[in-house]
Each structure stands twice: as C-alpha cells, then as structure tokens.
Amino acid sequence: MKSRGLGRGLSALLGDHLAENIVDEKQFSVHIDLIEPNKYQPRKVFDDTALHELAESIRKNGIIQPIIVCRQPESEKYSIIAGERRWRACRLAGLHEIPIVIKEIEKTERLLEYAIIENIQRQDLTPIEEAESYQRLIDEFKYNQEEVSRILGKSRSHIANILRLNQLPDSVKEKVNSGLLSMGHARSLVGVLNAEEIADEIISNNLNVRQTEKLIQQQKSPTKSPTSKTKSHQRSEYEYSPDDEDIMSIQESISSNLGMKVHIEDTEDGGKVTIYFHNLEQLDTILQKLS
C-alpha cells in the first residue's frame, strides 16, 4: 500500500530532498529583522510561558535548528515556512542573527499548505485554527474537501467535521482557542442556538462532553424534565463518574489523532475499542499508525 504523507516529518513537509540533505543544505545567518512571519500562518495562539522558557533555553544554549524560510518576491526579506515559534523566542532572547535554510516556493498557496502541515504534525493548532486553515484553502485557493484531505493526509470525514466548527459563534471559538472548551465540547455546540450560554455553563460547572450532550438534549426536549428543579438537581441529572470522563477524553484524543470515529466501550470484564473506517485508504492509515 502507498504510504501517506503525514508522519514523515520534514520529508512530507518540504520534499524528500530537503529532509535527506538538511545538514548539507546551505545554512547561514541573517539579521532577525529580515525574517517575517508567514502571512498564511494558521497558528494564532502562542503560549507566553512556553515562549519565555524557550527563549531562556536559547540564551543559554543557542538555537540548534535553523528556521526554514522562503524568499519574498522583489524583497531582501524572508517569510517563515517552519519555525515561527523559535523565531519569536529568538526575538525575546535578544538575538540579532539567526540561522536559516532557504526553500524555494513556486506557488503562493504552497506557503499555506506547508504552514498547516507543519503545525498539524507538531499538533500545535487548536481545533478552531485548524478549521479556519482548511476554510482558507477552500476560499482563497479554491480547494475542495477531497483535495484538502489528500494534501494533508486526513480523512474526508475529519476535514468535514473540523470545518463545521467554523459555524460556532466567535465567543465560543475564543473559549476553544484558550483551552476552556475541548474539541468534543465544540463539536457538541455546533448548530445549537444558545451555544454561548451553554459554553458558559460548561465552564462554570466543569462539564465533560457527555454531560454537555445530555444538557443540550434536555434543553431540546424540555417536556421530559420537570420545570421546577433547582440548579443542583439539574446538574445531578447529567453527572457521570470520573471513569466515564477519562474514557471520553481518551476516545476524543484517539479520534482526533486518527481523523476517524472511535468508540470505547467499558464493561465489567474489560471492554473494546472500535475504529470506524469508510475505505481501504483509511484502513491503510490505521494499520500504519498501529505499526
């Protein structure tokens, strides 16, 4: 079976020749002001604490990995393909020059492809950033979902599910980006009229995904619930054990990594993990990850 692109590191990102010859590729230092962020960079959230920790490490040990850049048309400056986090940390560390490797880019849209793939491989994007990145490929570069799926090595169903997050209100998106809501929470809130109110309740009551889904279902069918219950009684209706929450968290993590629906069933004498795939290509992906 044909191997997939993701999971092969820089070879998938920038081509086999760069991965094989990265040490031999000409590296040189340039002034940090000549390097600019990629305007197609999908990542918007950078953790300040982690950046300052990396900056302190760079002060002590220097920068080990060069920044991968491309030349800007009719300019002496460069745009970052991979390594914006290191570039930001270098600025914090007060470095004036940093090492770079230049990659020639023929088409503008490749910058967005590279930026998305690099972040996905490092799992640096929030679900909202990922959704907005896919939408940019579709809107700005006229890709369809099948092409996005093929280029990024993600299943078509994963692309479709992620794109649905673009329907969320901006305030809910901000909560997902800040880590207050998980991917599972976000999926549950898509298409819900009072999504912002439920998002606030999720955070204030520390609801897990199953509790959230039950709360949404209760609000859709109010006749099934007594109208004169206190808030504490309402909450008890959708409380689950910590084991349920842990299983749901694991289930979400596996599903997100595979880009496919995953169901974990916990029983008294053990349990089972079910992975749903739609075609042989997805089965190929599963087998590669398991091996």
Solvent accessible surface area in square Angstrom, and as a share of the most:
residue,aa,sasa,rsa
1,M,166,0.74
2,K,179,0.76
3,S,72,0.46
4,R,48,0.17
5,G,31,0.30
6,L,43,0.22
7,G,75,0.72
8,R,104,0.38
9,G,36,0.34
10,L,45,0.23
11,S,19,0.12
12,A,25,0.19
13,L,6,0.03
14,L,3,0.01
15,G,28,0.27
16,D,72,0.37
17,H,101,0.45
18,L,2,0.01
19,A,36,0.28
20,E,135,0.60
21,N,64,0.33
22,I,39,0.20
23,V,125,0.72
24,D,119,0.62
25,E,55,0.25
26,K,152,0.65
27,Q,79,0.35
28,F,69,0.29
29,S,62,0.40
30,V,15,0.09
31,H,76,0.34
32,I,9,0.05
33,D,78,0.40
34,L,59,0.29
35,I,2,0.01
36,E,58,0.26
37,P,55,0.35
38,N,7,0.03
39,K,156,0.66
40,Y,19,0.07
41,Q,27,0.12
42,P,5,0.03
43,R,29,0.11
44,K,127,0.54
45,V,61,0.35
46,F,26,0.11
47,D,82,0.42
48,D,99,0.52
49,T,90,0.52
50,A,29,0.23
51,L,11,0.06
52,H,102,0.46
53,E,114,0.51
54,L,38,0.19
55,A,0,0.00
56,E,73,0.33
57,S,47,0.30
58,I,9,0.05
59,R,122,0.44
60,K,148,0.63
61,N,105,0.54
62,G,34,0.33
63,I,31,0.16
64,I,156,0.79
65,Q,85,0.38
66,P,15,0.09
67,I,0,0.00
68,I,6,0.03
69,V,0,0.00
70,C,7,0.04
71,R,135,0.49
72,Q,38,0.17
73,P,122,0.77
74,E,186,0.83
75,S,53,0.34
76,E,144,0.65
77,K,73,0.31
78,Y,21,0.08
79,S,14,0.09
80,I,4,0.02
81,I,5,0.03
82,A,3,0.02
83,G,6,0.05
84,E,9,0.04
85,R,86,0.31
86,R,32,0.12
87,W,22,0.08
88,R,84,0.31
89,A,0,0.00
90,C,0,0.00
91,R,116,0.42
92,L,71,0.35
93,A,15,0.12
94,G,46,0.45
95,L,44,0.22
96,H,134,0.60
97,E,102,0.46
98,I,0,0.00
99,P,30,0.19
100,I,0,0.00
101,V,0,0.00
102,I,23,0.11
103,K,27,0.11
104,E,108,0.48
105,I,39,0.20
106,E,154,0.69
107,K,122,0.52
108,T,70,0.41
109,E,46,0.20
110,R,86,0.31
111,L,22,0.11
112,L,0,0.00
113,E,4,0.02
114,Y,17,0.06
115,A,2,0.02
116,I,0,0.00
117,I,13,0.07
118,E,13,0.06
119,N,3,0.02
120,I,18,0.09
121,Q,52,0.23
122,R,114,0.42
123,Q,134,0.59
124,D,45,0.23
125,L,24,0.12
126,T,24,0.14
127,P,30,0.19
128,I,1,0.00
129,E,2,0.01
130,E,22,0.10
131,A,0,0.00
132,E,65,0.29
133,S,1,0.00
134,Y,0,0.00
135,Q,60,0.26
136,R,62,0.23
137,L,0,0.00
138,I,39,0.20
139,D,78,0.40
140,E,85,0.38
141,F,43,0.18
142,K,164,0.69
143,Y,30,0.11
144,N,81,0.42
145,Q,56,0.25
146,E,93,0.42
147,E,60,0.27
148,V,0,0.00
149,S,11,0.07
150,R,147,0.54
151,I,40,0.20
152,L,1,0.01
153,G,15,0.15
154,K,29,0.12
155,S,12,0.08
156,R,115,0.42
157,S,37,0.24
158,H,14,0.06
159,I,0,0.00
160,A,34,0.26
161,N,64,0.33
162,I,3,0.01
163,L,19,0.09
164,R,100,0.36
165,L,0,0.00
166,N,38,0.20
167,Q,120,0.53
168,L,7,0.04
169,P,47,0.30
170,D,104,0.54
171,S,37,0.24
172,V,1,0.00
173,K,28,0.12
174,E,115,0.52
175,K,44,0.18
176,V,6,0.03
177,N,37,0.19
178,S,75,0.48
179,G,62,0.60
180,L,101,0.50
181,L,5,0.03
182,S,43,0.28
183,M,30,0.13
184,G,1,0.01
185,H,19,0.09
186,A,0,0.00
187,R,79,0.29
188,S,22,0.14
189,L,1,0.00
190,V,13,0.08
191,G,69,0.67
192,V,23,0.13
193,L,187,0.93
194,N,48,0.24
195,A,1,0.01
196,E,85,0.38
197,E,119,0.53
198,I,2,0.01
199,A,0,0.00
200,D,77,0.40
201,E,44,0.20
202,I,3,0.02
203,I,59,0.30
204,S,85,0.55
205,N,16,0.08
206,N,120,0.62
207,L,7,0.03
208,N,9,0.05
209,V,9,0.05
210,R,91,0.33
211,Q,17,0.07
212,T,0,0.00
213,E,87,0.39
214,K,79,0.34
215,L,13,0.06
216,I,12,0.06
217,Q,100,0.44
218,Q,37,0.17
219,Q,78,0.35
220,K,136,0.58
221,S,25,0.16
222,P,81,0.51
223,T,131,0.76
224,K,165,0.70
225,S,31,0.20
226,P,76,0.48
227,T,138,0.80
228,S,104,0.67
229,K,67,0.28
230,T,75,0.44
231,K,133,0.56
232,S,81,0.52
233,H,110,0.49
234,Q,81,0.36
235,R,90,0.33
236,S,64,0.41
237,E,54,0.24
238,Y,3,0.01
239,E,98,0.44
240,Y,80,0.30
241,S,52,0.34
242,P,103,0.65
243,D,92,0.48
244,D,37,0.19
245,E,72,0.32
246,D,83,0.43
247,I,34,0.17
248,M,26,0.12
249,S,67,0.43
250,I,90,0.46
251,Q,30,0.13
252,E,26,0.11
253,S,58,0.37
254,I,54,0.27
255,S,20,0.13
256,S,49,0.32
257,N,69,0.35
258,L,19,0.10
259,G,3,0.03
260,M,9,0.04
261,K,134,0.57
262,V,5,0.03
263,H,78,0.35
264,I,30,0.15
265,E,69,0.31
266,D,90,0.47
267,T,58,0.34
268,E,188,0.84
269,D,136,0.71
270,G,44,0.42
271,G,50,0.49
272,K,120,0.51
273,V,87,0.50
274,T,44,0.25
275,I,48,0.24
276,Y,93,0.35
277,F,91,0.38
278,H,138,0.61
279,N,72,0.37
280,L,126,0.63
281,E,91,0.41
282,Q,12,0.05
283,L,47,0.23
284,D,13,0.07
285,T,20,0.11
286,I,10,0.05
287,L,87,0.43
288,Q,71,0.31
289,K,115,0.49
290,L,135,0.67
291,S,125,0.81
